[in-house]
Amino acid sequence: MKVIQLSNTDIMQFWNVLEPAISKALATSEGEADTYSYLNKFSNNDYQCWVVLNEDNDVVNVSTTRINTYPEHKSLHILTTTSVGVGKWKEYKEAHHAIEQYARKQGCKRIEMYGRKGWSRVLDKLTGSKNEK
């Protein structure tokens, strides 16, 4: 498995794969955004886009993030994460450590995520590189 943070050029080149995955995640949101607004945020470098590639270089997960700046700290917010094709949660776990490393380099003190209630069961099993929840 490989985890790659996509550049703006990569996002445009692979939008035909990324857009359906992001749209799938947004379908269960409260309607705060659409894929067009995400594309604008990527082009302004306000959001980041990550993919997990399997051994055949197929995209099996697409995740999007942004950095939130609060008065006392910065936090990386995972906006969406979606399996693609035969991708499963285990592929996202591969991505998490790369995203975590990026967050640390950006000076973030934590990672935050909002989602349906079922996510709490999944996230309880996820640990950071320093074994934190």
Secondary structure, 3 states (H helix, E strand, C coil): CEEEECCHHHHHHCHHHHHHHHHHHHCCCCCCCCHHHHHHHHHCCCEEEEEEECCCCCEEEEEEEEEEECCCCEEEEEEEEEECCCCCHHHHHHHHHHHHHHHHHCCEEEEEECCCCHHHHHHCCCCCCCCCC
